[in-house]
Amino acid sequence: MNTNQCPHCQTILKRVNVEVVDMQLGDSHRKGFTYACPMCHSVLGMQMDPIPLLNNFKEEVIRELCG
C-alpha cells in the first residue's frame, strides 16, 4: 500500500484536512487534532496538541526542582 494513500477510498493524498477537536483525558479536556481524507472524510489519525502537554510537564519539573 502506498503510504500517502487513503486506506478507505484509496485516493492518493497530497493534503489532509486538519480539524481542532476536544479530547477527553480522564476528567480533563485537552485540545487535539484530527487528520481526515479530503475526499471521503475518513479520519486517518488523531493527536493531542503537544504544546500544553509540554508546558504542563515543564511546570511540574520546575515545581519539583524548586521544592
mmCIF file of the N, C-alpha and C atoms, coordinates in Angstrom:
data_MODEL
# 
_entry.id   MODEL 
# 
loop_
_atom_site.group_PDB 
_atom_site.id 
_atom_site.type_symbol 
_atom_site.label_atom_id 
_atom_site.label_alt_id 
_atom_site.label_comp_id 
_atom_site.label_asym_id 
_atom_site.label_entity_id 
_atom_site.label_seq_id 
_atom_site.pdbx_PDB_ins_code 
_atom_site.Cartn_x 
_atom_site.Cartn_y 
_atom_site.Cartn_z 
_atom_site.occupancy 
_atom_site.B_iso_or_equiv 
_atom_site.pdbx_formal_charge 
_atom_site.auth_seq_id 
_atom_site.auth_comp_id 
_atom_site.auth_asym_id 
_atom_site.auth_atom_id 
_atom_site.pdbx_PDB_model_num 
ATOM 1   N N  . MET A 1 1  ? 0.844   -1.190 0.000  1.00 0.00 ? 1  MET A N  1 
ATOM 2   C CA . MET A 1 1  ? 0.000   0.000  0.000  1.00 0.00 ? 1  MET A CA 1 
ATOM 3   C C  . MET A 1 1  ? 0.884   1.246  0.000  1.00 0.00 ? 1  MET A C  1 
ATOM 4   N N  . ASN A 1 2  ? 0.514   2.188  -0.786 1.00 0.00 ? 2  ASN A N  1 
ATOM 5   C CA . ASN A 1 2  ? 1.225   3.464  -0.845 1.00 0.00 ? 2  ASN A CA 1 
ATOM 6   C C  . ASN A 1 2  ? 1.029   4.198  0.491  1.00 0.00 ? 2  ASN A C  1 
ATOM 7   N N  . THR A 1 3  ? 2.083   4.731  1.072  1.00 0.00 ? 3  THR A N  1 
ATOM 8   C CA . THR A 1 3  ? 1.974   5.369  2.392  1.00 0.00 ? 3  THR A CA 1 
ATOM 9   C C  . THR A 1 3  ? 1.207   6.678  2.358  1.00 0.00 ? 3  THR A C  1 
ATOM 10  N N  . ASN A 1 4  ? 1.030   7.280  1.191  1.00 0.00 ? 4  ASN A N  1 
ATOM 11  C CA . ASN A 1 4  ? 0.263   8.516  1.127  1.00 0.00 ? 4  ASN A CA 1 
ATOM 12  C C  . ASN A 1 4  ? -1.083  8.278  0.445  1.00 0.00 ? 4  ASN A C  1 
ATOM 13  N N  . GLN A 1 5  ? -1.607  7.070  0.644  1.00 0.00 ? 5  GLN A N  1 
ATOM 14  C CA . GLN A 1 5  ? -2.882  6.692  0.058  1.00 0.00 ? 5  GLN A CA 1 
ATOM 15  C C  . GLN A 1 5  ? -3.900  6.476  1.170  1.00 0.00 ? 5  GLN A C  1 
ATOM 16  N N  . CYS A 1 6  ? -5.097  7.021  0.999  1.00 0.00 ? 6  CYS A N  1 
ATOM 17  C CA . CYS A 1 6  ? -6.151  6.824  1.997  1.00 0.00 ? 6  CYS A CA 1 
ATOM 18  C C  . CYS A 1 6  ? -6.504  5.338  2.064  1.00 0.00 ? 6  CYS A C  1 
ATOM 19  N N  . PRO A 1 7  ? -6.485  4.734  3.249  1.00 0.00 ? 7  PRO A N  1 
ATOM 20  C CA . PRO A 1 7  ? -6.799  3.313  3.362  1.00 0.00 ? 7  PRO A CA 1 
ATOM 21  C C  . PRO A 1 7  ? -8.286  3.016  3.134  1.00 0.00 ? 7  PRO A C  1 
ATOM 22  N N  . HIS A 1 8  ? -9.115  4.053  3.129  1.00 0.00 ? 8  HIS A N  1 
ATOM 23  C CA . HIS A 1 8  ? -10.557 3.840  2.972  1.00 0.00 ? 8  HIS A CA 1 
ATOM 24  C C  . HIS A 1 8  ? -11.016 3.964  1.529  1.00 0.00 ? 8  HIS A C  1 
ATOM 25  N N  . CYS A 1 9  ? -10.611 5.048  0.834  1.00 0.00 ? 9  CYS A N  1 
ATOM 26  C CA . CYS A 1 9  ? -11.083 5.281  -0.543 1.00 0.00 ? 9  CYS A CA 1 
ATOM 27  C C  . CYS A 1 9  ? -9.977  5.128  -1.575 1.00 0.00 ? 9  CYS A C  1 
ATOM 28  N N  . GLN A 1 10 ? -8.747  4.868  -1.131 1.00 0.00 ? 10 GLN A N  1 
ATOM 29  C CA . GLN A 1 10 ? -7.588  4.622  -1.996 1.00 0.00 ? 10 GLN A CA 1 
ATOM 30  C C  . GLN A 1 10 ? -7.097  5.860  -2.746 1.00 0.00 ? 10 GLN A C  1 
ATOM 31  N N  . THR A 1 11 ? -7.599  7.060  -2.409 1.00 0.00 ? 11 THR A N  1 
ATOM 32  C CA . THR A 1 11 ? -7.141  8.289  -3.043 1.00 0.00 ? 11 THR A CA 1 
ATOM 33  C C  . THR A 1 11 ? -5.693  8.566  -2.656 1.00 0.00 ? 11 THR A C  1 
ATOM 34  N N  . ILE A 1 12 ? -4.879  8.971  -3.613 1.00 0.00 ? 12 ILE A N  1 
ATOM 35  C CA . ILE A 1 12 ? -3.513  9.403  -3.310 1.00 0.00 ? 12 ILE A CA 1 
ATOM 36  C C  . ILE A 1 12 ? -3.633  10.774 -2.640 1.00 0.00 ? 12 ILE A C  1 
ATOM 37  N N  . LEU A 1 13 ? -3.065  10.897 -1.453 1.00 0.00 ? 13 LEU A N  1 
ATOM 38  C CA . LEU A 1 13 ? -3.209  12.118 -0.658 1.00 0.00 ? 13 LEU A CA 1 
ATOM 39  C C  . LEU A 1 13 ? -2.072  13.088 -0.925 1.00 0.00 ? 13 LEU A C  1 
ATOM 40  N N  . LYS A 1 14 ? -2.433  14.268 -1.353 1.00 0.00 ? 14 LYS A N  1 
ATOM 41  C CA . LYS A 1 14 ? -1.488  15.377 -1.497 1.00 0.00 ? 14 LYS A CA 1 
ATOM 42  C C  . LYS A 1 14 ? -1.640  16.339 -0.329 1.00 0.00 ? 14 LYS A C  1 
ATOM 43  N N  . ARG A 1 15 ? -2.779  16.236 0.384  1.00 0.00 ? 15 ARG A N  1 
ATOM 44  C CA . ARG A 1 15 ? -3.055  17.053 1.565  1.00 0.00 ? 15 ARG A CA 1 
ATOM 45  C C  . ARG A 1 15 ? -4.085  16.314 2.407  1.00 0.00 ? 15 ARG A C  1 
ATOM 46  N N  . VAL A 1 16 ? -4.231  16.723 3.645  1.00 0.00 ? 16 VAL A N  1 
ATOM 47  C CA . VAL A 1 16 ? -5.268  16.193 4.526  1.00 0.00 ? 16 VAL A CA 1 
ATOM 48  C C  . VAL A 1 16 ? -5.997  17.360 5.174  1.00 0.00 ? 16 VAL A C  1 
ATOM 49  N N  . ASN A 1 17 ? -7.208  17.118 5.606  1.00 0.00 ? 17 ASN A N  1 
ATOM 50  C CA . ASN A 1 17 ? -7.955  18.128 6.346  1.00 0.00 ? 17 ASN A CA 1 
ATOM 51  C C  . ASN A 1 17 ? -7.628  17.985 7.826  1.00 0.00 ? 17 ASN A C  1 
ATOM 52  N N  . VAL A 1 18 ? -7.302  19.095 8.471  1.00 0.00 ? 18 VAL A N  1 
ATOM 53  C CA . VAL A 1 18 ? -6.996  19.104 9.900  1.00 0.00 ? 18 VAL A CA 1 
ATOM 54  C C  . VAL A 1 18 ? -8.101  19.871 10.608 1.00 0.00 ? 18 VAL A C  1 
ATOM 55  N N  . GLU A 1 19 ? -8.623  19.275 11.682 1.00 0.00 ? 19 GLU A N  1 
ATOM 56  C CA . GLU A 1 19 ? -9.687  19.912 12.450 1.00 0.00 ? 19 GLU A CA 1 
ATOM 57  C C  . GLU A 1 19 ? -9.338  19.867 13.929 1.00 0.00 ? 19 GLU A C  1 
ATOM 58  N N  . VAL A 1 20 ? -9.580  20.969 14.624 1.00 0.00 ? 20 VAL A N  1 
ATOM 59  C CA . VAL A 1 20 ? -9.360  21.024 16.071 1.00 0.00 ? 20 VAL A CA 1 
ATOM 60  C C  . VAL A 1 20 ? -10.542 20.345 16.751 1.00 0.00 ? 20 VAL A C  1 
ATOM 61  N N  . VAL A 1 21 ? -10.258 19.462 17.708 1.00 0.00 ? 21 VAL A N  1 
ATOM 62  C CA . VAL A 1 21 ? -11.301 18.750 18.436 1.00 0.00 ? 21 VAL A CA 1 
ATOM 63  C C  . VAL A 1 21 ? -11.012 18.807 19.929 1.00 0.00 ? 21 VAL A C  1 
ATOM 64  N N  . ASP A 1 22 ? -12.040 18.585 20.716 1.00 0.00 ? 22 ASP A N  1 
ATOM 65  C CA . ASP A 1 22 ? -11.908 18.485 22.166 1.00 0.00 ? 22 ASP A CA 1 
ATOM 66  C C  . ASP A 1 22 ? -11.696 17.015 22.501 1.00 0.00 ? 22 ASP A C  1 
ATOM 67  N N  . MET A 1 23 ? -10.609 16.712 23.215 1.00 0.00 ? 23 MET A N  1 
ATOM 68  C CA . MET A 1 23 ? -10.310 15.331 23.594 1.00 0.00 ? 23 MET A CA 1 
ATOM 69  C C  . MET A 1 23 ? -10.431 15.206 25.108 1.00 0.00 ? 23 MET A C  1 
ATOM 70  N N  . GLN A 1 24 ? -11.042 14.132 25.543 1.00 0.00 ? 24 GLN A N  1 
ATOM 71  C CA . GLN A 1 24 ? -11.212 13.910 26.968 1.00 0.00 ? 24 GLN A CA 1 
ATOM 72  C C  . GLN A 1 24 ? -10.134 12.960 27.463 1.00 0.00 ? 24 GLN A C  1 
ATOM 73  N N  . LEU A 1 25 ? -9.446  13.387 28.520 1.00 0.00 ? 25 LEU A N  1 
ATOM 74  C CA . LEU A 1 25 ? -8.396  12.589 29.139 1.00 0.00 ? 25 LEU A CA 1 
ATOM 75  C C  . LEU A 1 25 ? -8.765  12.452 30.608 1.00 0.00 ? 25 LEU A C  1 
ATOM 76  N N  . GLY A 1 26 ? -9.405  11.350 30.969 1.00 0.00 ? 26 GLY A N  1 
ATOM 77  C CA . GLY A 1 26 ? -9.919  11.205 32.325 1.00 0.00 ? 26 GLY A CA 1 
ATOM 78  C C  . GLY A 1 26 ? -11.003 12.242 32.551 1.00 0.00 ? 26 GLY A C  1 
ATOM 79  N N  . ASP A 1 27 ? -10.821 13.055 33.586 1.00 0.00 ? 27 ASP A N  1 
ATOM 80  C CA . ASP A 1 27 ? -11.786 14.114 33.883 1.00 0.00 ? 27 ASP A CA 1 
ATOM 81  C C  . ASP A 1 27 ? -11.436 15.437 33.219 1.00 0.00 ? 27 ASP A C  1 
ATOM 82  N N  . SER A 1 28 ? -10.298 15.506 32.562 1.00 0.00 ? 28 SER A N  1 
ATOM 83  C CA . SER A 1 28 ? -9.897  16.772 31.953 1.00 0.00 ? 28 SER A CA 1 
ATOM 84  C C  . SER A 1 28 ? -10.088 16.723 30.435 1.00 0.00 ? 28 SER A C  1 
ATOM 85  N N  . HIS A 1 29 ? -10.174 17.891 29.859 1.00 0.00 ? 29 HIS A N  1 
ATOM 86  C CA . HIS A 1 29 ? -10.328 18.017 28.414 1.00 0.00 ? 29 HIS A CA 1 
ATOM 87  C C  . HIS A 1 29 ? -9.083  18.698 27.849 1.00 0.00 ? 29 HIS A C  1 
ATOM 88  N N  . ARG A 1 30 ? -8.654  18.230 26.717 1.00 0.00 ? 30 ARG A N  1 
ATOM 89  C CA . ARG A 1 30 ? -7.485  18.787 26.036 1.00 0.00 ? 30 ARG A CA 1 
ATOM 90  C C  . ARG A 1 30 ? -7.849  19.094 24.592 1.00 0.00 ? 30 ARG A C  1 
ATOM 91  N N  . LYS A 1 31 ? -7.115  20.043 24.010 1.00 0.00 ? 31 LYS A N  1 
ATOM 92  C CA . LYS A 1 31 ? -7.285  20.320 22.590 1.00 0.00 ? 31 LYS A CA 1 
ATOM 93  C C  . LYS A 1 31 ? -6.501  19.276 21.804 1.00 0.00 ? 31 LYS A C  1 
ATOM 94  N N  . GLY A 1 32 ? -7.082  18.869 20.698 1.00 0.00 ? 32 GLY A N  1 
ATOM 95  C CA . GLY A 1 32 ? -6.411  17.906 19.845 1.00 0.00 ? 32 GLY A CA 1 
ATOM 96  C C  . GLY A 1 32 ? -6.729  18.180 18.392 1.00 0.00 ? 32 GLY A C  1 
ATOM 97  N N  . PHE A 1 33 ? -6.238  17.310 17.535 1.00 0.00 ? 33 PHE A N  1 
ATOM 98  C CA . PHE A 1 33 ? -6.413  17.478 16.099 1.00 0.00 ? 33 PHE A CA 1 
ATOM 99  C C  . PHE A 1 33 ? -6.817  16.146 15.481 1.00 0.00 ? 33 PHE A C  1 
ATOM 100 N N  . THR A 1 34 ? -7.679  16.211 14.467 1.00 0.00 ? 34 THR A N  1 
ATOM 101 C CA . THR A 1 34 ? -7.940  15.040 13.636 1.00 0.00 ? 34 THR A CA 1 
ATOM 102 C C  . THR A 1 34 ? -7.387  15.326 12.255 1.00 0.00 ? 34 THR A C  1 
ATOM 103 N N  . TYR A 1 35 ? -6.946  14.270 11.598 1.00 0.00 ? 35 TYR A N  1 
ATOM 104 C CA . TYR A 1 35 ? -6.433  14.340 10.236 1.00 0.00 ? 35 TYR A CA 1 
ATOM 105 C C  . TYR A 1 35 ? -7.356  13.473 9.390  1.00 0.00 ? 35 TYR A C  1 
ATOM 106 N N  . ALA A 1 36 ? -8.008  14.072 8.369  1.00 0.00 ? 36 ALA A N  1 
ATOM 107 C CA . ALA A 1 36 ? -9.003  13.350 7.590  1.00 0.00 ? 36 ALA A CA 1 
ATOM 108 C C  . ALA A 1 36 ? -8.723  13.448 6.096  1.00 0.00 ? 36 ALA A C  1 
ATOM 109 N N  . CYS A 1 37 ? -9.159  12.437 5.393  1.00 0.00 ? 37 CYS A N  1 
ATOM 110 C CA . CYS A 1 37 ? -9.056  12.405 3.934  1.00 0.00 ? 37 CYS A CA 1 
ATOM 111 C C  . CYS A 1 37 ? -9.969  13.487 3.358  1.00 0.00 ? 37 CYS A C  1 
ATOM 112 N N  . PRO A 1 38 ? -9.468  14.316 2.452  1.00 0.00 ? 38 PRO A N  1 
ATOM 113 C CA . PRO A 1 38 ? -10.304 15.360 1.873  1.00 0.00 ? 38 PRO A CA 1 
ATOM 114 C C  . PRO A 1 38 ? -11.370 14.824 0.916  1.00 0.00 ? 38 PRO A C  1 
ATOM 115 N N  . MET A 1 39 ? -11.229 13.588 0.467  1.00 0.00 ? 39 MET A N  1 
ATOM 116 C CA . MET A 1 39 ? -12.198 13.019 -0.476 1.00 0.00 ? 39 MET A CA 1 
ATOM 117 C C  . MET A 1 39 ? -13.348 12.309 0.242  1.00 0.00 ? 39 MET A C  1 
ATOM 118 N N  . CYS A 1 40 ? -13.030 11.371 1.151  1.00 0.00 ? 40 CYS A N  1 
ATOM 119 C CA . CYS A 1 40 ? -14.082 10.580 1.800  1.00 0.00 ? 40 CYS A CA 1 
ATOM 120 C C  . CYS A 1 40 ? -14.328 11.000 3.247  1.00 0.00 ? 40 CYS A C  1 
ATOM 121 N N  . HIS A 1 41 ? -13.501 11.920 3.766  1.00 0.00 ? 41 HIS A N  1 
ATOM 122 C CA . HIS A 1 41 ? -13.625 12.477 5.113  1.00 0.00 ? 41 HIS A CA 1 
ATOM 123 C C  . HIS A 1 41 ? -13.397 11.449 6.230  1.00 0.00 ? 41 HIS A C  1 
ATOM 124 N N  . SER A 1 42 ? -12.810 10.312 5.899  1.00 0.00 ? 42 SER A N  1 
ATOM 125 C CA . SER A 1 42 ? -12.477 9.325  6.924  1.00 0.00 ? 42 SER A CA 1 
ATOM 126 C C  . SER A 1 42 ? -11.331 9.851  7.776  1.00 0.00 ? 42 SER A C  1 
ATOM 127 N N  . VAL A 1 43 ? -11.426 9.636  9.071  1.00 0.00 ? 43 VAL A N  1 
ATOM 128 C CA . VAL A 1 43 ? -10.366 10.073 9.982  1.00 0.00 ? 43 VAL A CA 1 
ATOM 129 C C  . VAL A 1 43 ? -9.170  9.140  9.816  1.00 0.00 ? 43 VAL A C  1 
ATOM 130 N N  . LEU A 1 44 ? -8.029  9.741  9.532  1.00 0.00 ? 44 LEU A N  1 
ATOM 131 C CA . LEU A 1 44 ? -6.798  8.987  9.328  1.00 0.00 ? 44 LEU A CA 1 
ATOM 132 C C  . LEU A 1 44 ? -5.970  8.907  10.599 1.00 0.00 ? 44 LEU A C  1 
ATOM 133 N N  . GLY A 1 45 ? -6.191  9.854  11.510 1.00 0.00 ? 45 GLY A N  1 
ATOM 134 C CA . GLY A 1 45 ? -5.452  9.847  12.756 1.00 0.00 ? 45 GLY A CA 1 
ATOM 135 C C  . GLY A 1 45 ? -5.899  10.980 13.655 1.00 0.00 ? 45 GLY A C  1 
ATOM 136 N N  . MET A 1 46 ? -5.487  10.895 14.908 1.00 0.00 ? 46 MET A N  1 
ATOM 137 C CA . MET A 1 46 ? -5.780  11.927 15.904 1.00 0.00 ? 46 MET A CA 1 
ATOM 138 C C  . MET A 1 46 ? -4.535  12.158 16.732 1.00 0.00 ? 46 MET A C  1 
ATOM 139 N N  . GLN A 1 47 ? -4.436  13.351 17.300 1.00 0.00 ? 47 GLN A N  1 
ATOM 140 C CA . GLN A 1 47 ? -3.280  13.687 18.132 1.00 0.00 ? 47 GLN A CA 1 
ATOM 141 C C  . GLN A 1 47 ? -3.681  14.768 19.114 1.00 0.00 ? 47 GLN A C  1 
ATOM 142 N N  . MET A 1 48 ? -3.189  14.640 20.348 1.00 0.00 ? 48 MET A N  1 
ATOM 143 C CA . MET A 1 48 ? -3.362  15.726 21.304 1.00 0.00 ? 48 MET A CA 1 
ATOM 144 C C  . MET A 1 48 ? -2.393  16.834 20.960 1.00 0.00 ? 48 MET A C  1 
ATOM 145 N N  . ASP A 1 49 ? -2.800  18.074 21.206 1.00 0.00 ? 49 ASP A N  1 
ATOM 146 C CA . ASP A 1 49 ? -1.913  19.216 20.993 1.00 0.00 ? 49 ASP A CA 1 
ATOM 147 C C  . ASP A 1 49 ? -0.728  19.063 21.941 1.00 0.00 ? 49 ASP A C  1 
ATOM 148 N N  . PRO A 1 50 ? 0.503   18.938 21.440 1.00 0.00 ? 50 PRO A N  1 
ATOM 149 C CA . PRO A 1 50 ? 1.641   18.680 22.315 1.00 0.00 ? 50 PRO A CA 1 
ATOM 150 C C  . PRO A 1 50 ? 2.095   19.895 23.125 1.00 0.00 ? 50 PRO A C  1 
ATOM 151 N N  . ILE A 1 51 ? 1.764   21.108 22.706 1.00 0.00 ? 51 ILE A N  1 
ATOM 152 C CA . ILE A 1 51 ? 2.261   22.304 23.396 1.00 0.00 ? 51 ILE A CA 1 
ATOM 153 C C  . ILE A 1 51 ? 1.748   22.381 24.837 1.00 0.00 ? 51 ILE A C  1 
ATOM 154 N N  . PRO A 1 52 ? 0.440   22.270 25.105 1.00 0.00 ? 52 PRO A N  1 
ATOM 155 C CA . PRO A 1 52 ? 0.000   22.299 26.504 1.00 0.00 ? 52 PRO A CA 1 
ATOM 156 C C  . PRO A 1 52 ? 0.582   21.150 27.332 1.00 0.00 ? 52 PRO A C  1 
ATOM 157 N N  . LEU A 1 53 ? 0.750   19.975 26.725 1.00 0.00 ? 53 LEU A N  1 
ATOM 158 C CA . LEU A 1 53 ? 1.335   18.849 27.456 1.00 0.00 ? 53 LEU A CA 1 
ATOM 159 C C  . LEU A 1 53 ? 2.773   19.153 27.860 1.00 0.00 ? 53 LEU A C  1 
ATOM 160 N N  . LEU A 1 54 ? 3.547   19.729 26.939 1.00 0.00 ? 54 LEU A N  1 
ATOM 161 C CA . LEU A 1 54 ? 4.932   20.084 27.254 1.00 0.00 ? 54 LEU A CA 1 
ATOM 162 C C  . LEU A 1 54 ? 4.993   21.185 28.310 1.00 0.00 ? 54 LEU A C  1 
ATOM 163 N N  . ASN A 1 55 ? 4.094   22.157 28.225 1.00 0.00 ? 55 ASN A N  1 
ATOM 164 C CA . ASN A 1 55 ? 4.066   23.234 29.219 1.00 0.00 ? 55 ASN A CA 1 
ATOM 165 C C  . ASN A 1 55 ? 3.720   22.686 30.599 1.00 0.00 ? 55 ASN A C  1 
ATOM 166 N N  . ASN A 1 56 ? 2.743   21.770 30.682 1.00 0.00 ? 56 ASN A N  1 
ATOM 167 C CA . ASN A 1 56 ? 2.390   21.162 31.971 1.00 0.00 ? 56 ASN A CA 1 
ATOM 168 C C  . ASN A 1 56 ? 3.568   20.376 32.536 1.00 0.00 ? 56 ASN A C  1 
ATOM 169 N N  . PHE A 1 57 ? 4.245   19.629 31.678 1.00 0.00 ? 57 PHE A N  1 
ATOM 170 C CA . PHE A 1 57 ? 5.400   18.860 32.117 1.00 0.00 ? 57 PHE A CA 1 
ATOM 171 C C  . PHE A 1 57 ? 6.496   19.789 32.641 1.00 0.00 ? 57 PHE A C  1 
ATOM 172 N N  . LYS A 1 58 ? 6.764   20.869 31.906 1.00 0.00 ? 58 LYS A N  1 
ATOM 173 C CA . LYS A 1 58 ? 7.786   21.831 32.314 1.00 0.00 ? 58 LYS A CA 1 
ATOM 174 C C  . LYS A 1 58 ? 7.447   22.431 33.677 1.00 0.00 ? 58 LYS A C  1 
ATOM 175 N N  . GLU A 1 59 ? 6.187   22.813 33.886 1.00 0.00 ? 59 GLU A N  1 
ATOM 176 C CA . GLU A 1 59 ? 5.757   23.403 35.149 1.00 0.00 ? 59 GLU A CA 1 
ATOM 177 C C  . GLU A 1 59 ? 5.926   22.402 36.300 1.00 0.00 ? 59 GLU A C  1 
ATOM 178 N N  . GLU A 1 60 ? 5.602   21.128 36.052 1.00 0.00 ? 60 GLU A N  1 
ATOM 179 C CA . GLU A 1 60 ? 5.762   20.100 37.099 1.00 0.00 ? 60 GLU A CA 1 
ATOM 180 C C  . GLU A 1 60 ? 7.225   19.902 37.447 1.00 0.00 ? 60 GLU A C  1 
ATOM 181 N N  . VAL A 1 61 ? 8.111   19.890 36.454 1.00 0.00 ? 61 VAL A N  1 
ATOM 182 C CA . VAL A 1 61 ? 9.546   19.715 36.709 1.00 0.00 ? 61 VAL A CA 1 
ATOM 183 C C  . VAL A 1 61 ? 10.086  20.900 37.502 1.00 0.00 ? 61 VAL A C  1 
ATOM 184 N N  . ILE A 1 62 ? 9.725   22.109 37.118 1.00 0.00 ? 62 ILE A N  1 
ATOM 185 C CA . ILE A 1 62 ? 10.172  23.313 37.837 1.00 0.00 ? 62 ILE A CA 1 
ATOM 186 C C  . ILE A 1 62 ? 9.672   23.285 39.274 1.00 0.00 ? 62 ILE A C  1 
ATOM 187 N N  . ARG A 1 63 ? 8.415   22.895 39.452 1.00 0.00 ? 63 ARG A N  1 
ATOM 188 C CA . ARG A 1 63 ? 7.833   22.821 40.803 1.00 0.00 ? 63 ARG A CA 1 
ATOM 189 C C  . ARG A 1 63 ? 8.605   21.813 41.663 1.00 0.00 ? 63 ARG A C  1 
ATOM 190 N N  . GLU A 1 64 ? 8.959   20.675 41.085 1.00 0.00 ? 64 GLU A N  1 
ATOM 191 C CA . GLU A 1 64 ? 9.702   19.653 41.830 1.00 0.00 ? 64 GLU A CA 1 
ATOM 192 C C  . GLU A 1 64 ? 11.125  20.123 42.148 1.00 0.00 ? 64 GLU A C  1 
ATOM 193 N N  . LEU A 1 65 ? 11.760  20.780 41.201 1.00 0.00 ? 65 LEU A N  1 
ATOM 194 C CA . LEU A 1 65 ? 13.135  21.240 41.432 1.00 0.00 ? 65 LEU A CA 1 
ATOM 195 C C  . LEU A 1 65 ? 13.212  22.358 42.450 1.00 0.00 ? 65 LEU A C  1 
ATOM 196 N N  . CYS A 1 66 ? 12.189  23.220 42.464 1.00 0.00 ? 66 CYS A N  1 
ATOM 197 C CA . CYS A 1 66 ? 12.184  24.353 43.395 1.00 0.00 ? 66 CYS A CA 1 
ATOM 198 C C  . CYS A 1 66 ? 11.651  23.973 44.769 1.00 0.00 ? 66 CYS A C  1 
ATOM 199 N N  . GLY A 1 67 ? 11.085  22.811 44.881 1.00 0.00 ? 67 GLY A N  1 
ATOM 200 C CA . GLY A 1 67 ? 10.590  22.355 46.189 1.00 0.00 ? 67 GLY A CA 1 
ATOM 201 C C  . GLY A 1 67 ? 9.255   22.891 46.466 1.00 0.00 ? 67 GLY A C  1 
# 
